[in-house]
Amino acid sequence: MISDDELYRLAVFLGSAAMVLIVVYNFFEVNAQSKGKTSVKVGPQSTSASAKSK
């Protein structure tokens, strides 16, 4: 049978591991580059911008 001390150490370890994984996940999520944001559209300007320049 598992003792109280072993259960306590297991709970602390699993809780700490969960918090580390949450921090690592959020770090990667914040620093991830989405495909839609990184693409630069090259082409004619919008009609309002080109009308102002003429």
mmCIF entry with sequence, helices, sheets and N, C-alpha, C, O atoms, coordinates in Angstrom:
data_MODEL
# 
_entry.id   MODEL 
# 
_entity.id                         1 
_entity.type                       polymer 
_entity.pdbx_number_of_molecules   1 
# 
_entity_poly.entity_id                      1 
_entity_poly.type                           'polypeptide(L)' 
_entity_poly.nstd_linkage                   no 
_entity_poly.nstd_monomer                   no 
_entity_poly.pdbx_seq_one_letter_code       MISDDELYRLAVFLGSAAMVLIVVYNFFEVNAQSKGKTSVKVGPQSTSASAKSK 
_entity_poly.pdbx_seq_one_letter_code_can   MISDDELYRLAVFLGSAAMVLIVVYNFFEVNAQSKGKTSVKVGPQSTSASAKSK 
_entity_poly.pdbx_strand_id                 A 
# 
loop_
_entity_poly_seq.entity_id 
_entity_poly_seq.num 
_entity_poly_seq.mon_id 
_entity_poly_seq.hetero 
1 1  MET n 
1 2  ILE n 
1 3  SER n 
1 4  ASP n 
1 5  ASP n 
1 6  GLU n 
1 7  LEU n 
1 8  TYR n 
1 9  ARG n 
1 10 LEU n 
1 11 ALA n 
1 12 VAL n 
1 13 PHE n 
1 14 LEU n 
1 15 GLY n 
1 16 SER n 
1 17 ALA n 
1 18 ALA n 
1 19 MET n 
1 20 VAL n 
1 21 LEU n 
1 22 ILE n 
1 23 VAL n 
1 24 VAL n 
1 25 TYR n 
1 26 ASN n 
1 27 PHE n 
1 28 PHE n 
1 29 GLU n 
1 30 VAL n 
1 31 ASN n 
1 32 ALA n 
1 33 GLN n 
1 34 SER n 
1 35 LYS n 
1 36 GLY n 
1 37 LYS n 
1 38 THR n 
1 39 SER n 
1 40 VAL n 
1 41 LYS n 
1 42 VAL n 
1 43 GLY n 
1 44 PRO n 
1 45 GLN n 
1 46 SER n 
1 47 THR n 
1 48 SER n 
1 49 ALA n 
1 50 SER n 
1 51 ALA n 
1 52 LYS n 
1 53 SER n 
1 54 LYS n 
# 
_struct_asym.id          A 
_struct_asym.entity_id   1 
# 
loop_
_struct_conf.conf_type_id 
_struct_conf.id 
_struct_conf.pdbx_PDB_helix_id 
_struct_conf.beg_label_comp_id 
_struct_conf.beg_label_asym_id 
_struct_conf.beg_label_seq_id 
_struct_conf.pdbx_beg_PDB_ins_code 
_struct_conf.end_label_comp_id 
_struct_conf.end_label_asym_id 
_struct_conf.end_label_seq_id 
_struct_conf.pdbx_end_PDB_ins_code 
_struct_conf.beg_auth_comp_id 
_struct_conf.beg_auth_asym_id 
_struct_conf.beg_auth_seq_id 
_struct_conf.end_auth_comp_id 
_struct_conf.end_auth_asym_id 
_struct_conf.end_auth_seq_id 
_struct_conf.pdbx_PDB_helix_class 
_struct_conf.details 
_struct_conf.pdbx_PDB_helix_length 
HELX_P HELX_P1 AA1 ASP A 4  ? ASN A 31 ? ASP A 4  ASN A 31 1 ? 28 
HELX_P HELX_P2 AA2 LYS A 35 ? THR A 38 ? LYS A 35 THR A 38 1 ? 4  
HELX_P HELX_P3 AA3 THR A 47 ? SER A 53 ? THR A 47 SER A 53 1 ? 7  
# 
_struct_conf_type.id          HELX_P 
_struct_conf_type.criteria    ? 
_struct_conf_type.reference   ? 
# 
loop_
_atom_site.group_PDB 
_atom_site.id 
_atom_site.type_symbol 
_atom_site.label_atom_id 
_atom_site.label_alt_id 
_atom_site.label_comp_id 
_atom_site.label_asym_id 
_atom_site.label_entity_id 
_atom_site.label_seq_id 
_atom_site.pdbx_PDB_ins_code 
_atom_site.Cartn_x 
_atom_site.Cartn_y 
_atom_site.Cartn_z 
_atom_site.occupancy 
_atom_site.B_iso_or_equiv 
_atom_site.pdbx_formal_charge 
_atom_site.auth_seq_id 
_atom_site.auth_comp_id 
_atom_site.auth_asym_id 
_atom_site.auth_atom_id 
_atom_site.pdbx_PDB_model_num 
ATOM 1   N N  . MET A 1 1  ? 0.840  -1.180 0.000   1.00 0.00 ? 1  MET A N  1 
ATOM 2   C CA . MET A 1 1  ? 0.000  0.000  0.000   1.00 0.00 ? 1  MET A CA 1 
ATOM 3   C C  . MET A 1 1  ? 0.887  1.245  0.000   1.00 0.00 ? 1  MET A C  1 
ATOM 4   O O  . MET A 1 1  ? 2.006  1.222  0.512   1.00 0.00 ? 1  MET A O  1 
ATOM 5   N N  . ILE A 1 2  ? 0.385  2.306  -0.567  1.00 0.00 ? 2  ILE A N  1 
ATOM 6   C CA . ILE A 1 2  ? 1.149  3.549  -0.631  1.00 0.00 ? 2  ILE A CA 1 
ATOM 7   C C  . ILE A 1 2  ? 0.993  4.313  0.690   1.00 0.00 ? 2  ILE A C  1 
ATOM 8   O O  . ILE A 1 2  ? -0.102 4.418  1.243   1.00 0.00 ? 2  ILE A O  1 
ATOM 9   N N  . SER A 1 3  ? 2.099  4.830  1.166   1.00 0.00 ? 3  SER A N  1 
ATOM 10  C CA . SER A 1 3  ? 2.049  5.558  2.441   1.00 0.00 ? 3  SER A CA 1 
ATOM 11  C C  . SER A 1 3  ? 1.633  7.011  2.197   1.00 0.00 ? 3  SER A C  1 
ATOM 12  O O  . SER A 1 3  ? 1.604  7.485  1.061   1.00 0.00 ? 3  SER A O  1 
ATOM 13  N N  . ASP A 1 4  ? 1.319  7.689  3.274   1.00 0.00 ? 4  ASP A N  1 
ATOM 14  C CA . ASP A 1 4  ? 0.916  9.089  3.172   1.00 0.00 ? 4  ASP A CA 1 
ATOM 15  C C  . ASP A 1 4  ? 2.046  9.955  2.623   1.00 0.00 ? 4  ASP A C  1 
ATOM 16  O O  . ASP A 1 4  ? 1.806  10.868 1.832   1.00 0.00 ? 4  ASP A O  1 
ATOM 17  N N  . ASP A 1 5  ? 3.269  9.671  3.041   1.00 0.00 ? 5  ASP A N  1 
ATOM 18  C CA . ASP A 1 5  ? 4.411  10.448 2.564   1.00 0.00 ? 5  ASP A CA 1 
ATOM 19  C C  . ASP A 1 5  ? 4.628  10.253 1.066   1.00 0.00 ? 5  ASP A C  1 
ATOM 20  O O  . ASP A 1 5  ? 4.895  11.215 0.346   1.00 0.00 ? 5  ASP A O  1 
ATOM 21  N N  . GLU A 1 6  ? 4.515  9.013  0.596   1.00 0.00 ? 6  GLU A N  1 
ATOM 22  C CA . GLU A 1 6  ? 4.669  8.751  -0.834  1.00 0.00 ? 6  GLU A CA 1 
ATOM 23  C C  . GLU A 1 6  ? 3.559  9.424  -1.637  1.00 0.00 ? 6  GLU A C  1 
ATOM 24  O O  . GLU A 1 6  ? 3.812  9.962  -2.715  1.00 0.00 ? 6  GLU A O  1 
ATOM 25  N N  . LEU A 1 7  ? 2.352  9.396  -1.128  1.00 0.00 ? 7  LEU A N  1 
ATOM 26  C CA . LEU A 1 7  ? 1.233  10.045 -1.802  1.00 0.00 ? 7  LEU A CA 1 
ATOM 27  C C  . LEU A 1 7  ? 1.436  11.554 -1.857  1.00 0.00 ? 7  LEU A C  1 
ATOM 28  O O  . LEU A 1 7  ? 1.139  12.192 -2.867  1.00 0.00 ? 7  LEU A O  1 
ATOM 29  N N  . TYR A 1 8  ? 1.938  12.114 -0.776  1.00 0.00 ? 8  TYR A N  1 
ATOM 30  C CA . TYR A 1 8  ? 2.218  13.548 -0.728  1.00 0.00 ? 8  TYR A CA 1 
ATOM 31  C C  . TYR A 1 8  ? 3.282  13.925 -1.757  1.00 0.00 ? 8  TYR A C  1 
ATOM 32  O O  . TYR A 1 8  ? 3.118  14.891 -2.502  1.00 0.00 ? 8  TYR A O  1 
ATOM 33  N N  . ARG A 1 9  ? 4.372  13.160 -1.794  1.00 0.00 ? 9  ARG A N  1 
ATOM 34  C CA . ARG A 1 9  ? 5.440  13.444 -2.757  1.00 0.00 ? 9  ARG A CA 1 
ATOM 35  C C  . ARG A 1 9  ? 4.953  13.292 -4.191  1.00 0.00 ? 9  ARG A C  1 
ATOM 36  O O  . ARG A 1 9  ? 5.325  14.081 -5.060  1.00 0.00 ? 9  ARG A O  1 
ATOM 37  N N  . LEU A 1 10 ? 4.128  12.287 -4.443  1.00 0.00 ? 10 LEU A N  1 
ATOM 38  C CA . LEU A 1 10 ? 3.574  12.083 -5.780  1.00 0.00 ? 10 LEU A CA 1 
ATOM 39  C C  . LEU A 1 10 ? 2.673  13.247 -6.180  1.00 0.00 ? 10 LEU A C  1 
ATOM 40  O O  . LEU A 1 10 ? 2.734  13.719 -7.315  1.00 0.00 ? 10 LEU A O  1 
ATOM 41  N N  . ALA A 1 11 ? 1.841  13.711 -5.252  1.00 0.00 ? 11 ALA A N  1 
ATOM 42  C CA . ALA A 1 11 ? 0.947  14.831 -5.545  1.00 0.00 ? 11 ALA A CA 1 
ATOM 43  C C  . ALA A 1 11 ? 1.729  16.112 -5.816  1.00 0.00 ? 11 ALA A C  1 
ATOM 44  O O  . ALA A 1 11 ? 1.392  16.865 -6.730  1.00 0.00 ? 11 ALA A O  1 
ATOM 45  N N  . VAL A 1 12 ? 2.765  16.358 -5.030  1.00 0.00 ? 12 VAL A N  1 
ATOM 46  C CA . VAL A 1 12 ? 3.589  17.548 -5.240  1.00 0.00 ? 12 VAL A CA 1 
ATOM 47  C C  . VAL A 1 12 ? 4.313  17.455 -6.577  1.00 0.00 ? 12 VAL A C  1 
ATOM 48  O O  . VAL A 1 12 ? 4.379  18.440 -7.312  1.00 0.00 ? 12 VAL A O  1 
ATOM 49  N N  . PHE A 1 13 ? 4.852  16.290 -6.899  1.00 0.00 ? 13 PHE A N  1 
ATOM 50  C CA . PHE A 1 13 ? 5.558  16.114 -8.162  1.00 0.00 ? 13 PHE A CA 1 
ATOM 51  C C  . PHE A 1 13 ? 4.622  16.299 -9.351  1.00 0.00 ? 13 PHE A C  1 
ATOM 52  O O  . PHE A 1 13 ? 4.956  17.015 -10.295 1.00 0.00 ? 13 PHE A O  1 
ATOM 53  N N  . LEU A 1 14 ? 3.464  15.665 -9.315  1.00 0.00 ? 14 LEU A N  1 
ATOM 54  C CA . LEU A 1 14 ? 2.530  15.775 -10.439 1.00 0.00 ? 14 LEU A CA 1 
ATOM 55  C C  . LEU A 1 14 ? 1.983  17.194 -10.579 1.00 0.00 ? 14 LEU A C  1 
ATOM 56  O O  . LEU A 1 14 ? 1.790  17.674 -11.696 1.00 0.00 ? 14 LEU A O  1 
ATOM 57  N N  . GLY A 1 15 ? 1.734  17.860 -9.472  1.00 0.00 ? 15 GLY A N  1 
ATOM 58  C CA . GLY A 1 15 ? 1.285  19.250 -9.529  1.00 0.00 ? 15 GLY A CA 1 
ATOM 59  C C  . GLY A 1 15 ? 2.349  20.163 -10.102 1.00 0.00 ? 15 GLY A C  1 
ATOM 60  O O  . GLY A 1 15 ? 2.050  21.044 -10.908 1.00 0.00 ? 15 GLY A O  1 
ATOM 61  N N  . SER A 1 16 ? 3.591  19.955 -9.690  1.00 0.00 ? 16 SER A N  1 
ATOM 62  C CA . SER A 1 16 ? 4.695  20.758 -10.222 1.00 0.00 ? 16 SER A CA 1 
ATOM 63  C C  . SER A 1 16 ? 4.900  20.491 -11.702 1.00 0.00 ? 16 SER A C  1 
ATOM 64  O O  . SER A 1 16 ? 5.122  21.422 -12.476 1.00 0.00 ? 16 SER A O  1 
ATOM 65  N N  . ALA A 1 17 ? 4.827  19.231 -12.103 1.00 0.00 ? 17 ALA A N  1 
ATOM 66  C CA . ALA A 1 17 ? 4.982  18.889 -13.518 1.00 0.00 ? 17 ALA A CA 1 
ATOM 67  C C  . ALA A 1 17 ? 3.864  19.508 -14.351 1.00 0.00 ? 17 ALA A C  1 
ATOM 68  O O  . ALA A 1 17 ? 4.107  19.979 -15.462 1.00 0.00 ? 17 ALA A O  1 
ATOM 69  N N  . ALA A 1 18 ? 2.649  19.511 -13.827 1.00 0.00 ? 18 ALA A N  1 
ATOM 70  C CA . ALA A 1 18 ? 1.529  20.113 -14.550 1.00 0.00 ? 18 ALA A CA 1 
ATOM 71  C C  . ALA A 1 18 ? 1.742  21.613 -14.724 1.00 0.00 ? 18 ALA A C  1 
ATOM 72  O O  . ALA A 1 18 ? 1.478  22.149 -15.801 1.00 0.00 ? 18 ALA A O  1 
ATOM 73  N N  . MET A 1 19 ? 2.208  22.290 -13.701 1.00 0.00 ? 19 MET A N  1 
ATOM 74  C CA . MET A 1 19 ? 2.435  23.731 -13.801 1.00 0.00 ? 19 MET A CA 1 
ATOM 75  C C  . MET A 1 19 ? 3.557  24.048 -14.785 1.00 0.00 ? 19 MET A C  1 
ATOM 76  O O  . MET A 1 19 ? 3.464  25.016 -15.539 1.00 0.00 ? 19 MET A O  1 
ATOM 77  N N  . VAL A 1 20 ? 4.610  23.244 -14.783 1.00 0.00 ? 20 VAL A N  1 
ATOM 78  C CA . VAL A 1 20 ? 5.702  23.454 -15.736 1.00 0.00 ? 20 VAL A CA 1 
ATOM 79  C C  . VAL A 1 20 ? 5.198  23.252 -17.159 1.00 0.00 ? 20 VAL A C  1 
ATOM 80  O O  . VAL A 1 20 ? 5.535  24.033 -18.049 1.00 0.00 ? 20 VAL A O  1 
ATOM 81  N N  . LEU A 1 21 ? 4.399  22.222 -17.384 1.00 0.00 ? 21 LEU A N  1 
ATOM 82  C CA . LEU A 1 21 ? 3.860  21.982 -18.721 1.00 0.00 ? 21 LEU A CA 1 
ATOM 83  C C  . LEU A 1 21 ? 2.933  23.107 -19.165 1.00 0.00 ? 21 LEU A C  1 
ATOM 84  O O  . LEU A 1 21 ? 2.922  23.462 -20.344 1.00 0.00 ? 21 LEU A O  1 
ATOM 85  N N  . ILE A 1 22 ? 2.163  23.670 -18.255 1.00 0.00 ? 22 ILE A N  1 
ATOM 86  C CA . ILE A 1 22 ? 1.288  24.797 -18.598 1.00 0.00 ? 22 ILE A CA 1 
ATOM 87  C C  . ILE A 1 22 ? 2.112  26.010 -19.000 1.00 0.00 ? 22 ILE A C  1 
ATOM 88  O O  . ILE A 1 22 ? 1.785  26.686 -19.976 1.00 0.00 ? 22 ILE A O  1 
ATOM 89  N N  . VAL A 1 23 ? 3.172  26.290 -18.262 1.00 0.00 ? 23 VAL A N  1 
ATOM 90  C CA . VAL A 1 23 ? 4.033  27.428 -18.586 1.00 0.00 ? 23 VAL A CA 1 
ATOM 91  C C  . VAL A 1 23 ? 4.718  27.217 -19.931 1.00 0.00 ? 23 VAL A C  1 
ATOM 92  O O  . VAL A 1 23 ? 4.788  28.144 -20.737 1.00 0.00 ? 23 VAL A O  1 
ATOM 93  N N  . VAL A 1 24 ? 5.219  26.021 -20.183 1.00 0.00 ? 24 VAL A N  1 
ATOM 94  C CA . VAL A 1 24 ? 5.883  25.724 -21.458 1.00 0.00 ? 24 VAL A CA 1 
ATOM 95  C C  . VAL A 1 24 ? 4.891  25.831 -22.609 1.00 0.00 ? 24 VAL A C  1 
ATOM 96  O O  . VAL A 1 24 ? 5.219  26.388 -23.657 1.00 0.00 ? 24 VAL A O  1 
ATOM 97  N N  . TYR A 1 25 ? 3.683  25.306 -22.427 1.00 0.00 ? 25 TYR A N  1 
ATOM 98  C CA . TYR A 1 25 ? 2.664  25.392 -23.472 1.00 0.00 ? 25 TYR A CA 1 
ATOM 99  C C  . TYR A 1 25 ? 2.336  26.848 -23.789 1.00 0.00 ? 25 TYR A C  1 
ATOM 100 O O  . TYR A 1 25 ? 2.259  27.224 -24.958 1.00 0.00 ? 25 TYR A O  1 
ATOM 101 N N  . ASN A 1 26 ? 2.143  27.668 -22.758 1.00 0.00 ? 26 ASN A N  1 
ATOM 102 C CA . ASN A 1 26 ? 1.829  29.073 -22.992 1.00 0.00 ? 26 ASN A CA 1 
ATOM 103 C C  . ASN A 1 26 ? 2.986  29.809 -23.646 1.00 0.00 ? 26 ASN A C  1 
ATOM 104 O O  . ASN A 1 26 ? 2.759  30.698 -24.466 1.00 0.00 ? 26 ASN A O  1 
ATOM 105 N N  . PHE A 1 27 ? 4.216  29.461 -23.304 1.00 0.00 ? 27 PHE A N  1 
ATOM 106 C CA . PHE A 1 27 ? 5.375  30.075 -23.945 1.00 0.00 ? 27 PHE A CA 1 
ATOM 107 C C  . PHE A 1 27 ? 5.369  29.800 -25.441 1.00 0.00 ? 27 PHE A C  1 
ATOM 108 O O  . PHE A 1 27 ? 5.576  30.710 -26.243 1.00 0.00 ? 27 PHE A O  1 
ATOM 109 N N  . PHE A 1 28 ? 5.130  28.542 -25.821 1.00 0.00 ? 28 PHE A N  1 
ATOM 110 C CA . PHE A 1 28 ? 5.098  28.203 -27.243 1.00 0.00 ? 28 PHE A CA 1 
ATOM 111 C C  . PHE A 1 28 ? 3.884  28.808 -27.933 1.00 0.00 ? 28 PHE A C  1 
ATOM 112 O O  . PHE A 1 28 ? 3.980  29.209 -29.093 1.00 0.00 ? 28 PHE A O  1 
ATOM 113 N N  . GLU A 1 29 ? 2.767  28.883 -27.264 1.00 0.00 ? 29 GLU A N  1 
ATOM 114 C CA . GLU A 1 29 ? 1.553  29.441 -27.861 1.00 0.00 ? 29 GLU A CA 1 
ATOM 115 C C  . GLU A 1 29 ? 1.713  30.934 -28.138 1.00 0.00 ? 29 GLU A C  1 
ATOM 116 O O  . GLU A 1 29 ? 1.269  31.422 -29.177 1.00 0.00 ? 29 GLU A O  1 
ATOM 117 N N  . VAL A 1 30 ? 2.336  31.653 -27.227 1.00 0.00 ? 30 VAL A N  1 
ATOM 118 C CA . VAL A 1 30 ? 2.523  33.088 -27.409 1.00 0.00 ? 30 VAL A CA 1 
ATOM 119 C C  . VAL A 1 30 ? 3.536  33.359 -28.509 1.00 0.00 ? 30 VAL A C  1 
ATOM 120 O O  . VAL A 1 30 ? 3.364  34.302 -29.282 1.00 0.00 ? 30 VAL A O  1 
ATOM 121 N N  . ASN A 1 31 ? 4.576  32.562 -28.595 1.00 0.00 ? 31 ASN A N  1 
ATOM 122 C CA . ASN A 1 31 ? 5.644  32.801 -29.560 1.00 0.00 ? 31 ASN A CA 1 
ATOM 123 C C  . ASN A 1 31 ? 5.420  32.126 -30.903 1.00 0.00 ? 31 ASN A C  1 
ATOM 124 O O  . ASN A 1 31 ? 6.257  32.254 -31.797 1.00 0.00 ? 31 ASN A O  1 
ATOM 125 N N  . ALA A 1 32 ? 4.323  31.417 -31.067 1.00 0.00 ? 32 ALA A N  1 
ATOM 126 C CA . ALA A 1 32 ? 4.046  30.745 -32.336 1.00 0.00 ? 32 ALA A CA 1 
ATOM 127 C C  . ALA A 1 32 ? 3.649  31.777 -33.380 1.00 0.00 ? 32 ALA A C  1 
ATOM 128 O O  . ALA A 1 32 ? 2.951  32.747 -33.085 1.00 0.00 ? 32 ALA A O  1 
ATOM 129 N N  . GLN A 1 33 ? 4.101  31.552 -34.592 1.00 0.00 ? 33 GLN A N  1 
ATOM 130 C CA . GLN A 1 33 ? 3.730  32.423 -35.698 1.00 0.00 ? 33 GLN A CA 1 
ATOM 131 C C  . GLN A 1 33 ? 2.638  31.730 -36.496 1.00 0.00 ? 33 GLN A C  1 
ATOM 132 O O  . GLN A 1 33 ? 2.832  30.632 -37.017 1.00 0.00 ? 33 GLN A O  1 
ATOM 133 N N  . SER A 1 34 ? 1.494  32.382 -36.585 1.00 0.00 ? 34 SER A N  1 
ATOM 134 C CA . SER A 1 34 ? 0.416  31.785 -37.362 1.00 0.00 ? 34 SER A CA 1 
ATOM 135 C C  . SER A 1 34 ? 0.655  32.052 -38.841 1.00 0.00 ? 34 SER A C  1 
ATOM 136 O O  . SER A 1 34 ? 1.302  33.035 -39.200 1.00 0.00 ? 34 SER A O  1 
ATOM 137 N N  . LYS A 1 35 ? 0.144  31.195 -39.682 1.00 0.00 ? 35 LYS A N  1 
ATOM 138 C CA . LYS A 1 35 ? 0.372  31.310 -41.118 1.00 0.00 ? 35 LYS A CA 1 
ATOM 139 C C  . LYS A 1 35 ? -0.301 32.546 -41.693 1.00 0.00 ? 35 LYS A C  1 
ATOM 140 O O  . LYS A 1 35 ? 0.222  33.141 -42.635 1.00 0.00 ? 35 LYS A O  1 
ATOM 141 N N  . GLY A 1 36 ? -1.430 32.943 -41.162 1.00 0.00 ? 36 GLY A N  1 
ATOM 142 C CA . GLY A 1 36 ? -2.157 34.090 -41.681 1.00 0.00 ? 36 GLY A CA 1 
ATOM 143 C C  . GLY A 1 36 ? -1.479 35.410 -41.375 1.00 0.00 ? 36 GLY A C  1 
ATOM 144 O O  . GLY A 1 36 ? -1.551 36.338 -42.180 1.00 0.00 ? 36 GLY A O  1 
ATOM 145 N N  . LYS A 1 37 ? -0.829 35.514 -40.243 1.00 0.00 ? 37 LYS A N  1 
ATOM 146 C CA . LYS A 1 37 ? -0.227 36.781 -39.846 1.00 0.00 ? 37 LYS A CA 1 
ATOM 147 C C  . LYS A 1 37 ? 1.135  37.011 -40.496 1.00 0.00 ? 37 LYS A C  1 
ATOM 148 O O  . LYS A 1 37 ? 1.540  38.162 -40.659 1.00 0.00 ? 37 LYS A O  1 
ATOM 149 N N  . THR A 1 38 ? 1.839  35.972 -40.866 1.00 0.00 ? 38 THR A N  1 
ATOM 150 C CA . THR A 1 38 ? 3.191  36.143 -41.375 1.00 0.00 ? 38 THR A CA 1 
ATOM 151 C C  . THR A 1 38 ? 3.229  36.404 -42.871 1.00 0.00 ? 38 THR A C  1 
ATOM 152 O O  . THR A 1 38 ? 4.232  36.903 -43.381 1.00 0.00 ? 38 THR A O  1 
ATOM 153 N N  . SER A 1 39 ? 2.161  36.080 -43.582 1.00 0.00 ? 39 SER A N  1 
ATOM 154 C CA . SER A 1 39 ? 2.191  36.279 -45.027 1.00 0.00 ? 39 SER A CA 1 
ATOM 155 C C  . SER A 1 39 ? 2.001  37.758 -45.340 1.00 0.00 ? 39 SER A C  1 
ATOM 156 O O  . SER A 1 39 ? 1.155  38.429 -44.750 1.00 0.00 ? 39 SER A O  1 
ATOM 157 N N  . VAL A 1 40 ? 2.799  38.249 -46.273 1.00 0.00 ? 40 VAL A N  1 
ATOM 158 C CA . VAL A 1 40 ? 2.717  39.637 -46.698 1.00 0.00 ? 40 VAL A CA 1 
ATOM 159 C C  . VAL A 1 40 ? 2.073  39.650 -48.068 1.00 0.00 ? 40 VAL A C  1 
ATOM 160 O O  . VAL A 1 40 ? 2.548  39.002 -49.001 1.00 0.00 ? 40 VAL A O  1 
ATOM 161 N N  . LYS A 1 41 ? 0.988  40.394 -48.177 1.00 0.00 ? 41 LYS A N  1 
ATOM 162 C CA . LYS A 1 41 ? 0.283  40.463 -49.454 1.00 0.00 ? 41 LYS A CA 1 
ATOM 163 C C  . LYS A 1 41 ? 0.950  41.508 -50.332 1.00 0.00 ? 41 LYS A C  1 
ATOM 164 O O  . LYS A 1 41 ? 1.126  42.656 -49.924 1.00 0.00 ? 41 LYS A O  1 
ATOM 165 N N  . VAL A 1 42 ? 1.320  41.104 -51.537 1.00 0.00 ? 42 VAL A N  1 
ATOM 166 C CA . VAL A 1 42 ? 1.936  42.005 -52.494 1.00 0.00 ? 42 VAL A CA 1 
ATOM 167 C C  . VAL A 1 42 ? 0.972  42.143 -53.654 1.00 0.00 ? 42 VAL A C  1 
ATOM 168 O O  . VAL A 1 42 ? 0.555  41.151 -54.251 1.00 0.00 ? 42 VAL A O  1 
ATOM 169 N N  . GLY A 1 43 ? 0.626  43.360 -53.965 1.00 0.00 ? 43 GLY A N  1 
ATOM 170 C CA . GLY A 1 43 ? -0.313 43.580 -55.056 1.00 0.00 ? 43 GLY A CA 1 
ATOM 171 C C  . GLY A 1 43 ? -0.770 45.022 -55.057 1.00 0.00 ? 43 GLY A C  1 
ATOM 172 O O  . GLY A 1 43 ? -0.195 45.869 -54.373 1.00 0.00 ? 43 GLY A O  1 
ATOM 173 N N  . PRO A 1 44 ? -1.809 45.295 -55.831 1.00 0.00 ? 44 PRO A N  1 
ATOM 174 C CA . PRO A 1 44 ? -2.293 46.676 -55.912 1.00 0.00 ? 44 PRO A CA 1 
ATOM 175 C C  . PRO A 1 44 ? -2.868 47.136 -54.579 1.00 0.00 ? 44 PRO A C  1 
ATOM 176 O O  . PRO A 1 44 ? -3.384 46.340 -53.795 1.00 0.00 ? 44 PRO A O  1 
ATOM 177 N N  . GLN A 1 45 ? -2.765 48.426 -54.346 1.00 0.00 ? 45 GLN A N  1 
ATOM 178 C CA . GLN A 1 45 ? -3.294 48.984 -53.114 1.00 0.00 ? 45 GLN A CA 1 
ATOM 179 C C  . GLN A 1 45 ? -4.810 49.013 -53.177 1.00 0.00 ? 45 GLN A C  1 
ATOM 180 O O  . GLN A 1 45 ? -5.404 48.833 -54.241 1.00 0.00 ? 45 GLN A O  1 
ATOM 181 N N  . SER A 1 46 ? -5.422 49.238 -52.039 1.00 0.00 ? 46 SER A N  1 
ATOM 182 C CA . SER A 1 46 ? -6.876 49.323 -52.011 1.00 0.00 ? 46 SER A CA 1 
ATOM 183 C C  . SER A 1 46 ? -7.336 50.562 -52.769 1.00 0.00 ? 46 SER A C  1 
ATOM 184 O O  . SER A 1 46 ? -6.552 51.488 -52.976 1.00 0.00 ? 46 SER A O  1 
ATOM 185 N N  . THR A 1 47 ? -8.584 50.585 -53.179 1.00 0.00 ? 47 THR A N  1 
ATOM 186 C CA . THR A 1 47 ? -9.092 51.673 -54.016 1.00 0.00 ? 47 THR A CA 1 
ATOM 187 C C  . THR A 1 47 ? -9.084 53.005 -53.287 1.00 0.00 ? 47 THR A C  1 
ATOM 188 O O  . THR A 1 47 ? -8.846 54.040 -53.909 1.00 0.00 ? 47 THR A O  1 
ATOM 189 N N  . SER A 1 48 ? -9.336 53.005 -51.992 1.00 0.00 ? 48 SER A N  1 
ATOM 190 C CA . SER A 1 48 ? -9.339 54.276 -51.260 1.00 0.00 ? 48 SER A CA 1 
ATOM 191 C C  . SER A 1 48 ? -7.928 54.850 -51.160 1.00 0.00 ? 48 SER A C  1 
ATOM 192 O O  . SER A 1 48 ? -7.753 56.066 -51.233 1.00 0.00 ? 48 SER A O  1 
ATOM 193 N N  . ALA A 1 49 ? -6.932 54.005 -50.996 1.00 0.00 ? 49 ALA A N  1 
ATOM 194 C CA . ALA A 1 49 ? -5.554 54.482 -50.900 1.00 0.00 ? 49 ALA A CA 1 
ATOM 195 C C  . ALA A 1 49 ? -5.055 54.967 -52.254 1.00 0.00 ? 49 ALA A C  1 
ATOM 196 O O  . ALA A 1 49 ? -4.341 55.967 -52.322 1.00 0.00 ? 49 ALA A O  1 
ATOM 197 N N  . SER A 1 50 ? -5.417 54.277 -53.332 1.00 0.00 ? 50 SER A N  1 
ATOM 198 C CA . SER A 1 50 ? -4.952 54.699 -54.652 1.00 0.00 ? 50 SER A CA 1 
ATOM 199 C C  . SER A 1 50 ? -5.696 55.942 -55.114 1.00 0.00 ? 50 SER A C  1 
ATOM 200 O O  . SER A 1 50 ? -5.143 56.738 -55.874 1.00 0.00 ? 50 SER A O  1 
ATOM 201 N N  . ALA A 1 51 ? -6.934 56.129 -54.675 1.00 0.00 ? 51 ALA A N  1 
ATOM 202 C CA . ALA A 1 51 ? -7.683 57.322 -55.047 1.00 0.00 ? 51 ALA A CA 1 
ATOM 203 C C  . ALA A 1 51 ? -7.101 58.553 -54.361 1.00 0.00 ? 51 ALA A C  1 
ATOM 204 O O  . ALA A 1 51 ? -7.094 59.640 -54.940 1.00 0.00 ? 51 ALA A O  1 
ATOM 205 N N  . LYS A 1 52 ? -6.618 58.396 -53.144 1.00 0.00 ? 52 LYS A N  1 
ATOM 206 C CA . LYS A 1 52 ? -6.032 59.520 -52.421 1.00 0.00 ? 52 LYS A CA 1 
ATOM 207 C C  . LYS A 1 52 ? -4.700 59.935 -53.029 1.00 0.00 ? 52 LYS A C  1 
ATOM 208 O O  . LYS A 1 52 ? -4.345 61.113 -52.993 1.00 0.00 ? 52 LYS A O  1 
ATOM 209 N N  . SER A 1 53 ? -3.956 58.980 -53.589 1.00 0.00 ? 53 SER A N  1 
ATOM 210 C CA . SER A 1 53 ? -2.637 59.301 -54.125 1.00 0.00 ? 53 SER A CA 1 
ATOM 211 C C  . SER A 1 53 ? -2.709 59.966 -55.487 1.00 0.00 ? 53 SER A C  1 
ATOM 212 O O  . SER A 1 53 ? -1.724 60.565 -55.920 1.00 0.00 ? 53 SER A O  1 
ATOM 213 N N  . LYS A 1 54 ? -3.833 59.883 -56.177 1.00 0.00 ? 54 LYS A N  1 
ATOM 214 C CA . LYS A 1 54 ? -3.953 60.477 -57.529 1.00 0.00 ? 54 LYS A CA 1 
ATOM 215 C C  . LYS A 1 54 ? -4.309 61.916 -57.499 1.00 0.00 ? 54 LYS A C  1 
ATOM 216 O O  . LYS A 1 54 ? -4.443 62.540 -58.551 1.00 0.00 ? 54 LYS A O  1 
# 
